[in-house]
Amino acid sequence: MSVGRGLLYVAVAATSWGTTGATAGLLMGSSGLGPAALTFWRTAGGLVLLLAARIVMRRRAARTRDRAVRPCETWPRRTARVLVTGIGLTVFQTAYFAAVEATGIAVGTVVTLGASPVLVALGGRLLMGERLGAGGVTAVGGACAGLAVLMLGNDGTGAVRPAGVALALLSAAGYAVVTVYARVLEREKRATDPFTTTVTSFAVGTVCLLPLAAAEGLWPQDEQLGRTLALGAYLVTVPTALAYGLFFAGLVVVRATTVSVITLLEPVTAAVIAVALLGERLTAATALGTAVLLCAVAALAAAEARGTAASAAAKPLGDRLPDPLGDGLPDPLGIPVRER
């Protein structure tokens, strides 16, 4: 897959995720389901759809399967790979729905997606040895400042609740674990194909959430059942089965921090829906804190872009000419021009 297509996949996924908070809020309001139960039905429904798609597309998948040689994995490492991704994704979704319920769609989404790139950058520094640099340090400080404005600038109307912000940060941590770990696996050539990653993650989430959902209340209320089923069908198909498949596909070819920046489409979409369509109040402190968070992430993106450009400029000329004939095809010999 080309990087351009990967960027498009992540952008579509992020935009569709921007509707998740509003859909979840409406569902929890009409069905009586809690965050754990709603996440259970979302992952279980997405798992069923993906397994059905696997059956339908089995022949095509067999023809296009990635046949790259990967190191053999022992079963403990294979199990750890599945559990880390699955549990991280489960925490991300469940804590996000709980944050939406506690502090609203706009604040919950902005804090989750604003803190995620910072946690991803820190995780990349700790686990992959990526340098933060001055831009990264500035982004971390800006994100902390944005969160402080959100919390300290609360005017007592309940627009920003500390418990909801804490849940949003927990959701961001789950997202960061999934994103950074996927890049670690790719660097070690242990990553599976995106479809398998999504299926196994949803399977882990469904199993882990079943007892929590049962304790919380597994079945929706009979009132407005038609509306509940319609909203649930949308939640399972578009921002779940489709979006996560696209997200994991794009994650293979796009850097982790870049992915986090693109997913800022999600909080922007969610905030517009929450304020324009659902009547949530956007206070001055919320608007200022949101702006600071987004500026911090923009600074992180700019720093990464400069770092990528500098790395490319530092390479020898031959290493920067993958298409020496200018015909749009890869170099058939696979070696730099200067070595021929």
Helices and strands as residue ranges (DSSP letters): H 3-17, H 20-31, H 35-56, H 58-64, H 75-103, H 105-128, H 133-152, H 162-187, H 194-216, H 225-236, I 237-242, H 243-251, H 256-262, H 265-276, H 284-314, G 317-320, G 337-339
